[in-house]
């Protein structure tokens, strides 16, 4: 009996030990499993972090490549090829580094293009006229007046506009800048300028079609899912462009207000009488380069308003009127028989010289580049004659190296003096600012990230105006 009790006790102890061992193994298994899950998660997070870093630096490599190309073209300008930079940027819009790739593209005129977006394909909002602003889609007179009130220097509202009192009374927490817009996003602060009008489908203002901008109403913003980007007013307007202070030959542009006749002769090939005429004209308060483009040199000292003449280019370049002096010319001009600029001289004067009034907002705003301007802007917003606008588009398509000077369009159908004066005030053939939307992709995981950079390449070194990362 004693022996049996001892056996039972021993068996009970073995059972307890077995249970404890099983529990220990179970707990250890749980700990090991938890450790494995945690380690897996940390490894996954680590791999994702590494992938994001790889994607980021691939995107950054794309940005640096674009900037390097811009720097090279600044150091090696080709005055006879207006599209040399654009072609090189497009050719390098796709590239790779050891751990990833970059992809740079943009939308314009409903089409996707490789390379950065030329901001000079748009009209600078700081110099856009009331009539031009009224041509924007879905805009009203009160919004136009409020835009002008935002950028003008006074606090007196226009008829339907809004000045400081309007914003204060509505508790907006801000007042109009009374100066130039600094970004297109700032336009959304203006009374009535709602985001859906300013941005359209381009909700992040990067100039390219993102997945959430092409999925209908599933995610913001609402879009028509047609594989095209409707960027609202931002596809026509910019606040970023800068004046071109360097000519196509790489030299600083000659300021006709300060230049001597000898400097003008040396840079443009004009004769001494023509140079003296340009100097005299530059001293007048109304002097501007558009007048030189649209008015024969023999008439420029007496012409103050655009004529209604039709016909394109012959009497502007002197092919039929060189040496002729109008009856209204001054006695001195008549005695010297001022010759109109021939095509080569006009091209050099327009490309090598400048006439910028530093007291106006135009001194800080770039012009539209005829080589990249959107069809919609040229035809619908700038208020050009349709025939003239279409002629410009046809001319740039027919020239593989682009339009190298505004002088190249004076012989086009519809190029009246009036049309040339309108165009000369807002257009040029070079660009200063680009938006680089570089999307990097990691090779290991396919992770993506995007860097958006606004760069000013009008001078060397290239300046970064804006830098955005998600």
VOGU-3710 file (C-alpha; in Angstrom, 3 decimals, decimal comma):
1> xxxxxxxxxx> 0,000/0,000/0,000  2,826/2,364/0,880  4,614/1,449/-2,305  1,517/2,165/-4,397  1,037/5,598/-2,802  4,666/6,429/-3,541  4,239/5,451/-7,188  1,132/7,590/-7,517  2,922/10,583/-6,004  5,862/10,119/-8,319
11> xxxxxxxxxx> 3,565/9,925/-11,345  1,744/13,097/-10,228  5,022/14,957/-9,967  6,003/13,776/-13,467  2,669/14,991/-14,820  3,140/18,446/-13,298  6,653/18,645/-14,681  5,398/17,602/-18,098  2,688/20,255/-18,047  5,204/22,908/-16,967
21> xxxxxxxxxx> 7,560/21,869/-19,756  4,748/22,030/-22,286  3,759/25,494/-21,024  7,373/26,624/-21,182  7,695/25,371/-24,729  4,428/27,087/-25,694  5,508/30,381/-24,149  8,902/30,105/-25,792  7,217/29,399/-29,104  5,031/32,453/-28,700
31> xxxxxxxxxx> 8,033/34,597/-27,828  9,982/33,226/-30,794  7,012/33,739/-33,114  6,484/37,260/-31,843  10,170/37,962/-32,269  10,044/36,586/-35,794  6,983/38,711/-36,648  8,631/41,788/-35,179  11,872/41,044/-36,983  9,968/40,476/-40,234
41> xxxxxxxxxx> 8,113/43,741/-39,807  11,311/45,610/-39,036  13,002/43,972/-41,994  10,050/44,919/-44,201  10,098/48,483/-42,899  13,828/48,539/-43,460  13,458/47,258/-47,011  10,708/49,795/-47,677  12,844/52,573/-46,234  15,764/51,500/-48,375
51> xxxxxxxxxx> 13,469/51,333/-51,417  12,162/54,832/-50,747  15,714/56,109/-50,389  16,668/54,404/-53,657  13,621/55,874/-55,403  14,317/59,318/-53,953  17,902/59,370/-55,120  16,904/58,093/-58,549  14,461/61,005/-58,771  17,158/63,371/-57,539
61> xxxxxxxxxx> 19,549/62,023/-60,178  16,980/62,969/-62,820  16,779/66,500/-61,444  20,557/66,851/-61,361  20,809/65,548/-64,925  18,368/68,186/-66,155  20,254/70,949/-64,326  23,585/69,739/-65,717  22,198/69,855/-69,265  20,928/73,398/-68,697
71> xxxxxxxxxx> 24,329/74,452/-67,378  26,063/72,948/-70,416  23,840/74,811/-72,842  24,436/78,048/-70,960  28,161/77,550/-71,431  27,762/76,395/-75,068  24,913/78,437/-76,611  23,829/77,905/-80,212  22,103/81,057/-81,507  20,910/79,201/-84,614
81> xxxxxxxxxx> 19,115/76,409/-82,752  16,323/77,518/-80,427  15,361/73,928/-79,610  18,792/72,480/-78,773  18,165/72,589/-75,009  14,627/71,190/-75,316  15,852/68,237/-77,397  18,605/67,364/-74,925  16,230/67,586/-71,968  13,746/65,329/-73,756
91> xxxxxxxxxx> 16,443/62,802/-74,711  17,487/62,415/-71,076  14,010/62,452/-69,552  14,312/58,701/-68,873  17,448/57,443/-67,158  18,822/55,152/-64,514  21,310/54,823/-61,702  22,578/51,618/-60,108  19,542/51,090/-57,883  16,692/52,793/-59,742
101> xxxxxxxxxx> 15,322/54,814/-62,644  13,888/58,287/-63,187  11,047/59,448/-65,400  10,460/63,145/-66,195  7,428/64,233/-68,180  4,681/66,827/-68,480  1,369/67,555/-70,170  0,641/70,396/-72,559  -2,166/70,837/-75,080  -3,689/67,555/-73,893
111> xxxxxxxxxx> -0,572/65,568/-74,792  2,103/63,986/-72,657  5,694/64,970/-73,440  9,031/63,765/-72,147  11,174/66,248/-70,231  10,557/69,232/-67,930  7,646/71,639/-68,368  8,718/74,969/-69,842  7,085/77,615/-67,647  7,624/80,081/-70,501
121> xxxxxxxxxx> 4,989/78,172/-72,433  2,572/80,060/-70,156  1,605/83,699/-69,645  2,965/85,400/-66,544  -0,017/86,393/-64,399  1,795/89,503/-63,184  1,661/91,101/-66,657  -1,515/89,492/-68,026  -4,002/92,143/-69,132  -7,657/92,259/-68,124
131> xxxxxxxxxx> -8,730/91,166/-71,611  -6,341/88,214/-71,550  -7,532/87,122/-68,108  -11,138/87,304/-69,265  -10,349/84,671/-71,914  -9,575/82,044/-69,244  -12,196/79,284/-68,964  -14,774/79,612/-66,165  -13,589/83,060/-65,086  -15,800/86,056/-64,350
141> xxxxxxxxxx> -15,272/89,816/-64,276  -15,279/89,996/-60,465  -12,465/87,438/-60,240  -10,449/89,282/-62,888  -10,847/92,571/-61,008  -9,861/90,848/-57,755  -6,721/89,413/-59,396  -5,705/92,878/-60,575  -6,499/94,341/-57,133  -4,297/91,654/-55,540
151> xxxxxxxxxx> -1,253/92,587/-57,598  -1,648/96,381/-57,938  0,034/98,677/-55,430  -3,040/100,550/-54,177  -5,876/99,710/-51,788  -8,623/101,088/-54,015  -10,796/98,218/-55,302  -11,855/98,056/-58,921  -15,553/98,021/-59,746  -16,050/94,323/-58,945
161> xxxxxxxxxx> -12,725/93,721/-57,234  -11,589/93,103/-53,666  -8,983/94,897/-51,578  -7,871/94,628/-47,942  -11,244/95,560/-46,415  -12,986/92,695/-48,197  -10,600/90,070/-46,778  -10,576/91,603/-43,282  -14,377/91,753/-43,091  -14,612/88,072/-43,945
171> xxxxxxxxxx> -11,994/87,020/-41,399  -9,675/85,549/-44,004  -6,601/86,213/-41,889  -4,676/87,738/-44,781  -4,729/90,740/-47,093  -3,813/91,240/-50,755  -0,114/91,291/-51,479  -0,323/94,559/-53,462  2,577/93,216/-55,470  3,491/90,438/-57,868
181> xxxxxxxxxx> 2,142/86,923/-57,341  4,962/84,651/-56,196  3,384/81,356/-57,222  0,349/80,150/-59,096  -0,938/78,557/-55,863  -1,144/82,078/-54,382  -3,881/82,769/-56,906  -6,195/80,609/-54,781  -6,132/83,277/-52,073  -7,891/85,725/-54,385
191> xxxxxxxxxx> -11,628/86,160/-53,856  -13,535/83,783/-56,147  -10,463/81,945/-57,451  -11,465/78,474/-56,266  -9,022/75,571/-56,376  -11,039/73,650/-58,958  -10,597/76,535/-61,376  -6,940/77,240/-60,611  -5,739/73,620/-60,531  -8,333/71,774/-62,579
201> xxxxxxxxxx> -7,289/68,117/-62,440  -3,658/68,924/-61,592  -4,250/68,831/-57,856  -0,568/68,877/-56,868  0,461/71,397/-59,569  3,251/69,206/-60,937  2,260/69,491/-64,600  1,850/65,750/-65,117  -1,017/63,258/-64,999  -1,010/61,300/-61,727
211> xxxxxxxxxx> -3,138/58,176/-61,032  -5,538/60,046/-58,718  -6,046/62,647/-61,462  -7,228/60,021/-63,937  -9,648/57,846/-61,936  -12,952/59,683/-62,236  -14,548/60,440/-58,869  -12,898/57,641/-56,872  -10,292/59,941/-55,320  -9,690/63,689/-55,236
221> xxxxxxxxxx> -9,840/65,568/-57,473  -12,856/64,861/-59,639  -11,596/64,212/-63,155  -12,889/62,893/-66,443  -10,536/59,858/-66,573  -9,717/60,416/-70,252  -5,924/59,964/-70,036  -5,489/63,729/-70,461  -4,679/66,450/-67,943  -6,941/69,476/-67,720
231> xxxxxxxxxx> -4,923/71,760/-65,458  -7,428/74,618/-65,243  -5,965/78,099/-65,216  -2,549/76,732/-64,225  -2,082/75,377/-67,762  -2,163/78,959/-69,079  -0,692/81,010/-66,229  2,554/81,102/-64,292  4,118/83,448/-61,765  7,639/82,067/-62,089
241> xxxxxxxxxx> 9,123/83,215/-65,384  11,950/85,733/-65,373  13,236/88,176/-68,013  15,943/86,841/-70,323  18,988/88,975/-69,612  21,414/86,919/-71,707  21,244/86,758/-75,503  21,276/83,598/-77,614  25,017/84,086/-78,093  25,623/83,936/-74,341
251> xxxxxxxxxx> 26,401/87,634/-73,868  24,382/89,980/-71,633  21,704/91,714/-73,656  22,527/95,266/-74,625  20,289/97,822/-72,911  19,413/100,314/-75,624  18,711/102,958/-72,973  22,346/102,911/-71,912  24,225/101,636/-74,981  26,396/103,757/-77,225
261> xxxxxxxxxx> 25,944/103,817/-80,987  29,255/101,985/-81,403  28,141/99,161/-79,098  24,919/98,787/-81,058  26,775/98,754/-84,368  29,193/96,117/-83,090  26,473/93,783/-81,782  23,822/94,146/-84,488  25,512/95,169/-87,724  23,398/98,296/-88,198
271> xxxxxxxxxx> 24,893/101,448/-89,690  25,638/104,578/-87,698  22,378/106,329/-88,656  20,298/103,302/-87,711  22,168/103,008/-84,413  21,600/106,695/-83,641  17,904/106,252/-84,416  17,676/103,324/-81,984  19,426/105,362/-79,287  17,054/108,308/-79,814
281> xxxxxxxxxx> 14,037/106,034/-79,701  15,254/104,249/-76,550  15,258/107,566/-74,678  11,508/108,028/-75,141  9,183/106,938/-72,354  7,148/104,713/-74,692  10,145/102,803/-76,020  9,758/99,015/-76,155  11,009/96,139/-78,277  7,560/95,340/-79,661
291> xxxxxxxxxx> 7,528/98,740/-81,377  10,846/97,904/-83,021  9,366/94,594/-84,197  6,166/96,102/-85,545  7,232/99,500/-86,869  9,677/100,336/-89,694  12,780/102,017/-88,286  12,236/105,004/-90,585  8,928/105,667/-88,803  9,787/104,670/-85,249
301> xxxxxxxxxx> 10,606/108,177/-84,004  7,232/109,512/-85,118  4,973/106,484/-84,699  3,307/106,323/-81,287  0,357/104,028/-82,008  0,045/100,846/-84,042  -1,108/101,363/-87,588  -3,962/99,451/-89,167  -1,800/98,426/-92,072  -2,111/94,921/-93,313
311> xxxxxxxxxx> 0,510/92,986/-95,154  3,318/91,135/-93,623  6,918/92,045/-93,323  8,074/93,612/-96,565  7,863/97,255/-95,491  8,952/96,420/-91,931  12,252/94,856/-92,927  13,002/97,316/-95,721  12,716/94,912/-98,641  10,427/97,324/-100,462
321> xxxxxxxxxx> 10,805/100,540/-98,450  14,471/100,628/-97,411  15,813/104,125/-97,834  12,341/105,655/-97,966  11,472/108,291/-95,404  7,836/109,162/-94,667  6,650/112,738/-95,022  5,951/112,820/-91,288  9,566/112,078/-90,371  11,707/114,694/-88,640
331> xxxxxxxxxx> 13,946/116,908/-90,815  17,036/115,258/-89,371  15,709/111,783/-90,136  14,766/112,890/-93,633  18,229/114,351/-94,243  19,940/111,189/-93,092  17,519/108,930/-95,015  17,092/106,309/-92,278  17,090/102,822/-93,731  14,729/100,231/-92,389
341> xxxxxxxxxx> 16,335/97,232/-90,736  16,938/94,312/-93,073  15,932/90,811/-91,811  19,389/90,015/-90,429  19,685/93,352/-88,627  16,193/93,065/-87,167  16,958/89,548/-85,927  20,127/90,708/-84,171  18,507/93,803/-82,659  15,676/91,720/-81,222
351> xxxxxxxxxx> 17,974/88,948/-79,971  20,896/90,979/-78,665  19,189/94,066/-77,229  16,598/94,868/-74,592  14,341/97,723/-73,538  12,900/97,001/-70,120  11,384/99,740/-68,020  12,519/98,901/-64,484  9,534/100,775/-63,056  6,988/98,286/-64,421
361> xxxxxxxxxx> 6,042/94,755/-63,365  7,270/93,537/-66,744  10,811/94,067/-65,495  10,369/91,009/-63,246  8,281/88,807/-65,545  9,348/86,561/-68,385  7,694/86,378/-71,796  5,959/83,521/-73,579  8,268/81,342/-75,700  6,813/80,928/-79,191
371> xxxxxxxxxx> 8,640/77,607/-79,549  6,826/76,001/-76,630  3,664/78,060/-76,079  0,518/75,968/-75,978  -1,876/76,131/-78,878  -4,699/77,099/-76,528  -2,790/80,029/-75,047  -1,626/81,348/-78,408  -5,019/81,098/-80,087  -7,456/81,779/-77,264
381> xxxxxxxxxx> -5,786/83,840/-74,532  -3,333/86,173/-76,257  -6,065/87,558/-78,529  -4,101/87,157/-81,739  -5,797/86,950/-85,084  -6,558/83,264/-85,710  -4,793/83,280/-89,070  -1,670/84,802/-87,551  -1,671/82,372/-84,587  -2,046/79,370/-86,894
391> xxxxxxxxxx> 0,747/80,700/-89,100  3,082/80,866/-86,098  2,249/77,297/-85,127  2,845/76,114/-88,688  6,133/78,001/-88,904  7,550/76,462/-85,728  6,539/72,954/-86,856  8,300/73,488/-90,172  11,570/74,601/-88,558  13,475/71,704/-86,899
401> xxxxxxxxxx> 15,604/74,190/-84,976  12,656/76,335/-83,956  11,935/80,033/-84,336  15,257/81,690/-83,471  13,976/85,273/-83,487  10,705/87,182/-83,543  12,020/88,546/-86,825  11,270/85,111/-88,311  7,509/85,716/-88,112  7,178/89,166/-89,695
411> xxxxxxxxxx> 6,550/87,642/-93,135  3,727/85,360/-91,982  0,123/85,725/-93,152  -1,738/87,998/-90,773  1,442/89,622/-89,391  0,148/93,186/-89,462  1,850/95,929/-87,480  -0,953/95,759/-84,944  -0,579/91,985/-84,486  3,209/92,236/-84,191
421> xxxxxxxxxx> 2,902/94,941/-81,546  0,525/92,749/-79,537  2,781/89,720/-79,837  6,016/91,593/-79,202  4,780/92,738/-75,796  4,275/89,198/-74,487  6,424/86,857/-76,607  10,047/85,884/-77,190  11,828/82,765/-78,454  13,765/81,649/-75,382
431> xxxxxxxxxx> 12,934/80,342/-71,922  14,119/81,053/-68,414  12,255/78,732/-66,013  11,432/75,020/-66,105  9,439/72,757/-63,804  11,139/69,376/-63,383  8,760/66,665/-62,178  11,088/63,703/-61,647  9,579/60,380/-60,553  12,097/57,908/-59,165
441> xxxxxxxxxx> 11,496/54,141/-59,044  13,509/51,613/-57,016  14,579/48,508/-58,949  14,276/46,164/-55,953  10,655/46,801/-54,974  9,137/49,184/-57,518  8,623/51,845/-54,840  8,187/55,332/-56,284  8,691/58,875/-55,098  8,565/62,236/-56,834
451> xxxxxxxxxx> 10,596/65,416/-56,622  9,260/68,635/-58,170  11,783/71,405/-58,713  11,332/74,838/-60,276  14,617/76,078/-61,757  15,718/79,354/-63,309  18,265/78,735/-66,051  18,324/82,267/-67,430  21,756/82,761/-65,886  24,566/80,518/-64,702
461> xxxxxxxxxx> 24,640/78,876/-62,237  21,098/77,555/-62,493  19,017/78,650/-59,478  16,456/76,486/-57,696  13,352/78,603/-57,096  11,203/75,916/-55,490  11,813/72,354/-54,217  9,024/69,916/-53,274  9,028/66,333/-52,051  6,045/64,301/-50,806
//
